[in-house]
């Protein structure tokens, strides 16, 4: 997970939402509530490279007023339980623009394998330019025709879990496909196949799903 959070998201951002700032990585250490974020993550909040040091207070200040309490509670729960905080909320950047952001994260482990924080991505799913939408469709249309059923099922899972629409769910699948260099239909089939095995209550299932989304390429590589 260390390497996952450190990798630059700029190469895959244009596939997700058509701008270089659409996907940003972050790390959060539970003990001292210390944050690190990539330049792409800072840009979602409206900051230029090196302009702002992330902190819990800064991030919460940019949350939509209707979402702020829930995000604060999620962070507090993560610090108390050692589980990553994940979900969807709205961010208001420095220019007053509202971004719909999905947080996808996994546990951050130290050298002893102990959970010391969480690391993952902010994914801005606010919108897609028409030309980027067409590019995505052109690149994946053959696979969509061939594997429509399993891709639609995977999209449906993402829509339910993250509360997003079909186009946004497709962009998340496309993001993972681009980043892992694994065919979209292969990832979709793996995702759909693994979901029934997720156990526990809703919170536990959600954490397991986030982990699955970020690591299913490792499962495929081991087969």
C-alpha positions as CSV (number, residue, x, y, z in Angstrom):
1,X,0.0,0.0,0.0
2,X,3.0,2.3,0.5
3,X,3.8,2.3,-3.1
4,X,0.2,2.6,-4.1
5,X,-0.2,5.9,-2.3
6,X,3.0,7.4,-3.5
7,X,2.5,6.8,-7.2
8,X,1.6,9.9,-9.2
9,X,-2.0,9.9,-10.4
10,X,-1.4,12.4,-13.2
11,X,-1.1,9.7,-15.9
12,X,-4.5,8.2,-15.1
13,X,-6.4,11.4,-14.2
14,X,-7.4,12.3,-17.8
15,X,-9.0,8.9,-18.2
16,X,-11.2,9.5,-15.1
17,X,-12.5,13.0,-15.6
18,X,-10.6,14.8,-18.3
19,X,-8.4,17.0,-16.2
20,X,-4.9,16.5,-14.7
21,X,-6.3,17.1,-11.2
22,X,-9.0,14.5,-11.1
23,X,-7.2,11.9,-9.1
24,X,-4.8,12.5,-6.2
25,X,-3.1,10.3,-3.7
26,X,-2.8,10.8,0.0
27,X,-1.4,9.3,3.2
28,X,-2.8,9.8,6.8
29,X,-1.0,8.6,9.9
30,X,-3.3,7.9,12.8
31,X,-1.0,8.5,15.8
32,X,-0.3,12.2,15.1
33,X,-3.0,12.7,12.4
34,X,-0.3,13.7,9.9
35,X,-1.3,14.1,6.2
36,X,0.6,13.9,3.0
37,X,-1.0,14.6,-0.4
38,X,0.1,14.6,-4.0
39,X,0.0,17.8,-6.1
40,X,-3.0,16.3,-7.8
41,X,-4.9,16.0,-4.5
42,X,-4.0,19.5,-3.6
43,X,-5.3,20.7,-6.9
44,X,-8.7,19.2,-6.2
45,X,-8.9,21.5,-3.2
46,X,-7.7,24.5,-5.3
47,X,-4.1,24.7,-4.2
48,X,-1.0,24.9,-6.3
49,X,2.0,22.7,-5.8
50,X,3.5,23.3,-2.3
51,X,1.0,26.1,-1.5
52,X,-0.7,24.4,1.4
53,X,0.2,21.7,4.0
54,X,-2.7,19.3,4.4
55,X,-4.2,18.8,7.9
56,X,-7.4,17.5,9.2
57,X,-8.6,21.0,10.0
58,X,-7.8,22.2,6.5
59,X,-9.5,19.3,4.8
60,X,-12.6,19.6,6.9
61,X,-12.7,23.4,6.2
62,X,-13.1,22.5,2.5
63,X,-15.9,20.0,3.0
64,X,-19.4,21.0,2.0
65,X,-21.3,22.1,5.2
66,X,-23.8,19.2,4.8
67,X,-20.9,16.7,4.6
68,X,-18.5,18.1,7.1
69,X,-19.8,16.4,10.3
70,X,-19.9,13.0,8.6
71,X,-16.3,13.3,7.3
72,X,-15.1,14.4,10.7
73,X,-16.8,11.4,12.3
74,X,-15.2,9.1,9.7
75,X,-11.7,10.4,10.4
76,X,-12.2,10.1,14.2
77,X,-13.5,6.6,13.8
78,X,-10.5,5.7,11.6
79,X,-8.1,7.0,14.3
80,X,-9.9,5.0,17.0
81,X,-10.3,1.7,15.2
82,X,-7.4,1.7,12.8
83,X,-9.7,1.2,9.8
84,X,-9.4,3.4,6.7
85,X,-12.1,6.1,6.2
86,X,-13.8,5.9,2.8
87,X,-16.8,7.3,1.1
88,X,-18.2,10.0,-1.0
89,X,-18.5,13.7,-0.1
90,X,-18.3,17.2,-1.6
91,X,-15.3,19.4,-1.5
92,X,-15.4,23.2,-2.0
93,X,-12.2,24.4,-3.5
94,X,-10.4,27.7,-2.9
95,X,-12.4,29.3,-5.9
96,X,-15.7,28.2,-4.4
97,X,-16.3,25.3,-6.9
98,X,-17.9,22.2,-5.6
99,X,-16.3,18.8,-6.4
100,X,-17.9,15.4,-5.8
101,X,-15.1,13.3,-4.5
102,X,-14.8,9.6,-3.7
103,X,-12.2,8.5,-1.2
104,X,-10.9,5.0,-1.9
105,X,-8.3,3.9,0.7
106,X,-6.6,0.9,2.3
107,X,-4.7,0.4,5.5
108,X,-1.1,1.8,5.8
109,X,1.2,-0.7,7.4
110,X,4.7,-0.2,9.0
111,X,7.6,-2.6,8.6
112,X,6.2,-4.9,11.3
113,X,2.9,-5.2,9.5
114,X,1.1,-3.0,12.1
115,X,-1.7,-0.6,10.9
116,X,-0.3,2.9,11.3
117,X,-2.7,4.9,9.0
118,X,-4.5,4.8,5.7
119,X,-3.5,5.7,2.2
120,X,-5.3,5.8,-1.1
121,X,-6.9,8.2,-3.5
122,X,-9.2,11.2,-3.8
123,X,-11.2,10.7,-7.1
124,X,-13.0,13.7,-8.4
125,X,-16.1,12.4,-10.2
126,X,-17.8,15.8,-10.7
127,X,-18.0,15.6,-14.5
128,X,-16.4,14.7,-17.8
129,X,-15.8,16.7,-20.9
130,X,-17.6,15.4,-23.9
131,X,-14.4,14.8,-25.9
132,X,-13.0,12.7,-23.0
133,X,-16.2,10.8,-22.6
134,X,-16.0,9.9,-26.3
135,X,-12.4,8.9,-26.0
136,X,-13.2,6.5,-23.2
137,X,-16.0,5.0,-25.2
138,X,-13.9,4.6,-28.3
139,X,-11.1,3.0,-26.4
140,X,-13.3,0.5,-24.6
141,X,-16.2,-0.1,-27.0
142,X,-15.0,-3.5,-28.3
143,X,-14.6,-4.8,-24.8
144,X,-18.0,-3.4,-23.8
145,X,-19.7,-5.2,-26.7
146,X,-17.9,-8.4,-25.9
147,X,-18.3,-8.3,-22.1
148,X,-21.3,-6.1,-21.6
149,X,-22.9,-8.2,-18.9
150,X,-20.0,-8.5,-16.5
151,X,-19.0,-4.8,-16.9
152,X,-22.6,-3.7,-16.3
153,X,-22.7,-5.9,-13.2
154,X,-19.4,-4.4,-11.9
155,X,-20.7,-0.9,-12.6
156,X,-23.9,-1.7,-10.6
157,X,-21.8,-2.8,-7.7
158,X,-19.8,0.4,-7.7
159,X,-23.0,2.5,-8.0
160,X,-24.5,0.9,-4.9
161,X,-21.3,0.9,-2.8
162,X,-20.2,4.5,-3.6
163,X,-23.6,6.1,-4.5
164,X,-22.4,7.2,-8.0
165,X,-24.1,7.1,-11.4
166,X,-23.3,4.6,-14.2
167,X,-20.9,6.9,-16.0
168,X,-18.9,7.6,-12.9
169,X,-18.8,3.9,-12.1
170,X,-17.5,3.2,-15.5
171,X,-14.7,5.8,-15.1
172,X,-13.6,4.2,-11.8
173,X,-13.4,0.8,-13.6
174,X,-11.5,2.5,-16.5
175,X,-9.1,4.1,-14.0
176,X,-8.2,0.8,-12.4
177,X,-7.8,-0.8,-15.8
178,X,-5.5,1.9,-17.0
179,X,-3.4,2.0,-13.9
180,X,-3.0,-1.8,-13.6
181,X,-2.7,-2.4,-17.3
182,X,-5.3,-5.1,-17.1
183,X,-8.2,-5.4,-19.5
184,X,-11.4,-3.8,-18.3
185,X,-13.5,-6.9,-18.6
186,X,-10.9,-9.0,-16.7
187,X,-11.0,-6.6,-13.8
188,X,-14.8,-6.4,-13.9
189,X,-15.1,-10.2,-13.8
190,X,-12.7,-10.4,-10.8
191,X,-14.6,-7.7,-9.0
192,X,-18.0,-9.3,-9.5
193,X,-16.6,-12.7,-8.6
194,X,-15.0,-11.5,-5.3
195,X,-18.0,-9.5,-4.0
196,X,-20.1,-12.4,-2.7
197,X,-17.2,-13.4,-0.4
198,X,-17.2,-10.1,1.5
199,X,-18.6,-10.8,4.9
200,X,-19.4,-8.9,8.1
201,X,-21.6,-5.9,8.6
202,X,-22.0,-2.9,6.3
203,X,-18.9,-1.0,7.6
204,X,-16.7,-4.1,7.4
205,X,-18.0,-5.0,3.9
206,X,-17.3,-1.4,2.7
207,X,-13.7,-1.6,4.0
208,X,-13.2,-5.0,2.4
209,X,-14.6,-3.7,-0.9
210,X,-12.2,-0.7,-0.9
211,X,-9.4,-3.1,-0.3
212,X,-10.6,-5.4,-3.1
213,X,-10.9,-2.5,-5.5
214,X,-7.3,-1.4,-4.8
215,X,-5.7,-4.8,-4.8
216,X,-7.6,-7.2,-7.1
217,X,-4.8,-6.8,-9.7
218,X,-2.5,-8.5,-7.2
219,X,-5.0,-11.4,-6.9
220,X,-5.1,-11.7,-10.7
221,X,-1.3,-11.7,-10.9
222,X,-1.0,-14.5,-8.4
223,X,-3.3,-16.8,-10.5
